[in-house]
Amino acid sequence: MSDPALTPAITAALRANELGAASPYRISFACKGSSGASFGAFQGDTAVNPAALATLRRVLAAAAMPTDQAGRILDAVRLPCPTDPLSRADEAAVNAALDAPQGRALVDALDQRSLSVVLADLDLANAAAARGGNSIDPAGQLAICLWCNMSGPPTLLLTWLGGVPVTESGAVVAAPGRPVKLDDIRRYLNCTPFFTAHPNNMAHFLQSVAAGAALLPTPG
């Protein structure tokens, strides 16, 4: 099991990676691929995450938004959004609903569900390292959480954490050190298809890890 003392640092790193300094209680549009509207610290996406769409429906209902307006908004964001489909008035109304006390509580609950998924993925990673007689240092755990939130449950990563060299994007990634450190995770991620295609994103990724690492418990 992951150390509960790391949770504040994990949460801060995830929020920095997804949002930077922006508010989680505002709607945004990535306007890429299958993405719809996003909100929350984990940027729950209404076009790909049914829980995010259901949460937004409850947020609008809690704000007593007129039924026709809420229906218009939900119909627009349940599908991929290559552009922002909302009028300025509708977007302002959504943001007001998200930022209201009841809206914030609903967004926070959705974020907590997302956090629980990431923590479960981290448990898998820690268990894989332990089976190989290894462990993952706290900064490395932060990086794993960010990566799982971006890419989904770990698969090949678990094999590598167990001490076995793996091949990513045609490159052999040597087994990690003991313990597994942030530099090991960075070495692995630099060979993944995402960071091979988007190498400039690594700087932001590491900055987000650093934002969380600032909250790590002081070794006692």
Secondary structure, DSSP 8 states (H G I E B T S, - for coil): ---GGGHHHHHHHHHHHHHTTS-TTS-EE--STT--EEETTTTEETTT-HHHHHHHHHHHHHTT--HHHHHHHHHHHSS--SS--S-HHHHHHHHHHHHSHHHHHHHHHHHHHHHHHHHHHHHHHHHHHHHTT--B-HHHHHHHHHHHHHH-S-SHHHHHHTT--EEETTEEE----SSB-HHHHHHHHTTSHHHHH-TTHHHHHHHHHHHHHTTS----
